[in-house]
Amino acid sequence: MIKRTTIASLFLALLFVMAGCAAEKTPVISNAEGTPSLPNIAAGDTVIPVIQSSYCWERTCADYPGPIKLLKGYLPTVVAPNTSIHIAFDYKPAPNQLHASLSVDEYEDQDIPLTDGAFHAPKQPGTYYFSISANWMSDDGRTSKGHTSAAFGIEVKG
């Protein structure tokens, strides 16, 4: 029995290593127990995959690089120019604060105004990287109950 468990564990470890060496990465959309909720992002009927970025959740904090570095090797989702991109969380209660930003370069982000949790893709063709951050605040608004951010990329074609 121990031999089977050891072999199974080695096989799973090998699969993880092989998956990490793949040329194209596919981001994980769902989150694991004890990690922050990830947003659901969609452009029309197209689901845009997101990856976890920096967070503080359930007494654990993690810091990740900005979206451009974080998304290196990931394929952006193709969308049409000016497409409405919607952001929503399944987590209840919903976050008190929701922010979106466009990465201009590795060191500069540009805030994007949201209207009902949505914004429009750029009109110009190209690849764009975004960050979404959400905060859950105490009832008096003075302290954070949790914070998460996620990153995604789109390629505007049209």
Steps between C-alpha positions, in 0.01 A plus 500: 500500500783741585669417170183592304465829690865586436471422129178699472660796679805491273276480193300804614818694575631417152173622345528831686859547385408418140204737511725777626735449207232542234569776247149647527346539842130480572395694808299335774158656525379346825652562840608253766373481858634786711596717204314809383208493265597569140280720283298370210590712200319483168487687171155417369479120497879462518637410843836665565730287717663675796792415722546577866707803584583661837260445790442498873241239592430302815825608675712423196653759270680444170671749274531445125660705221292729280277366223755526218756282681235278657336425165822431309444180300120510528287538191273806508131459420401646163222761513355751256579871537287689756343177632341531843696303761302401809649418842309309768577299813307190604621557856234623743497764623614687193810719544441855627759640259592393148778655291638434154823621344683467170874432510667767287839339561665296778508801732189703419130422518209709382172491697198393300159631606243227553128537435296228672811280514583539130731689267567500126797341327728744318403595145853459363627150407771364729569298814393649832557387859259581782485472875183470704500560874221452749469589868263374763477764773361498854156650553653830615734505197811535716662159466541246226347156540685382190654613175570321176625589157507312175658554160391425145597585148303572184595538139281749317445390140247634262 
